[in-house]
């Protein structure tokens, strides 16, 4: 059993008879005394790919789905989808772009530290590392002396993900981006 306050992106829980993967979590903390924190969670049904939105209190519990984690490496993307390699037995498998649509902006060729969520012989989804290193391909130049306060600007990465970065960064630099929040962490 897993409590709603312990949900993480990529957690797999049982809703009804089907396993569901946690895609997004929004935490709402009420301002009134005595009110409980609410967790608005978007799940994706593993079998039908339908999205389900539900709201929980932090103490609500759901049953964890039976699955195991296997270390994998992302190899490449082509017309068929994204190809991964199992790090233990070196078998390759391909997931469609729809299966990894939320993880796609963080995948770079050769990325390691990923895990496949496997139930029986079926791959339920993938789990990303906490941060990934991305190359900044496009951003506005820094304006010297424009302000003494810290400012952010949008930067486009090699995967197409747009992240707000500090004003001092320029194109060609490598940055660390959180896969949980999608926010800039630091220079790589």
N, C-alpha and C positions, 0 to 999 in steps of 0.2 A: 504494500500500500504506500502511496506517495501523497503527501499533503500538497494543497494548492500553492502554499507559500514556498515550496521546494521545487516547483516546476522550473525547468530551464528550456531554452530553445533546443529542440531535438529530442526532448524526453518522449518516451513512447508509453502511452497509457491505454487501458482497455475501456472503451465506451460502448456499452451494449455487448455485442459479440465481436466487434471489429477493433483492431489496434489503430490508434490515432497518434500522429506525430504533432508535437507542439510547434507551431510556426512562429507565433508572436504572443507576447505577454505585455499587457498594459496594467500597471499597478495604480490604483486610485486610493489615495489616503484621504479619508473624510476629515473635515475640520470640526465636526461635532464630537463632543466627549462621549465616550462609550460606543461610538460607531466602529464597526470593524473594517479593516482594509479589504478592498475588493480587487480581485484579479480577473481581468477580462482576457480570455485566452482564445486564440484562433487555432483550431486543430485541423489537420488534413487526414481524412480517412485513407489508410494505406491501400486498401483494395479498390475503392471507387474513385479516389482522388477528390472527393467532394470536401468542401471546407465547412467547418462547423464552428460557430462562435458560441461560447458559454461564459458565464460569470460565476466565480466562486468566492467564498470567504476563505481566509488563510487556513482555517482549520478543516475545511472540507477535504475528504480523501477520495482518491480514485485508485483502482487496481492497476499496477504496472503490468504491461504486456510482457509475455515471455519472449525474450530476444537475447542475442549475444552481440558483442562488439568485436569486429575484426579490423586490424590495422590495414589501411589501403593507401595507395598513392594515385593521384590524379595524373593521367598521361596526356590526353589531348581531347579536343572537341572537333567533331566533323558533322556532316549532314545527318548521320544516324543518331547523334547525341554525344554524351560525355563518356569517355572510356577511362576506366579505373583498373588498377592492378592490385590484387590481394598481396599483401606484403609477406604472408606466410607460405602460400603455395604457388605464388606467381601466376595464378589464373587471371585472365582479363574478362571484364564484363562491361557492358554499356548500359547507361541509363538515359532515357530521353530527356530533352531539355525541360519538359513539363515536370518530370520527377524531381529535378534539382533546380527549379526556377528561383527559389529564394537563396540558394547557395551559389548560383552562377556568377554573381558579381565579385565573388571572393576567390574563384578558382583560377589559378595560373598553372601553366604547363609544368609538370614535375612536382607539384605541391605535395608535401608529406605531412604527416600528423593528422590525417583524416581517419575516420572510423566508419565502417559499414555496419549498419544495424541489421542483423540477420535473424530471421525467425524460420527455423527449419532450414530449407535450402533457398528461401525467398529473401531478397534484399528489400528491406522496408524503406531505407533511406540512408543518408550519410550525415555524419556529425563533423562539423568543422573544428579546427583548433580555435582557441580563444582569440588569437590575433593572427593576421596574415600580413605579409610584406607585399606592398604594391608599388609600382613605379608611377610617378606623376608624369603624365604625358602633356597635359595642357593646363596652364593657369596664368592668371594675369601677373605681370612683373611687379615686384615690390616697389612701393613708393617710398623713397628714403626721406626721412624727416617729416613725413606727413602728419604723424601723430605720436604722442608719447604713450598712448594706451594701446593695449593689444587688440588687434583687429583680425578678423578672419576673412577668407576669400574662398570661392569655390575652386576645386581642383579636380580635373578629370583624370582617372587612372587608366592603366593599360587594359582593364577589363570593362571599362565604360562606366564604372561606379563614380559618382560625383560626391566628394567629401569636402566639408569645410575645414580648411587648414590655416595655420597662422600666416600672416602677411609676409614673413621672411622666407618662406619656402618658394622654390622656383621649379620649373619644368626639369625633368631628368633626375630628380631626387627620389629616393626610396623612403616610404613611410610605413608605419605599422597602423593597421585599422582593426578595430574591434569587430569581430563577427557577430557578437551579441547585439551591439547597439548601432553598428555601422558608422561610428564616429572615429575621428583621428585620435591616435594614442600618442605617437611620438615619431621622430625620425628613426629610420632603421639603421 
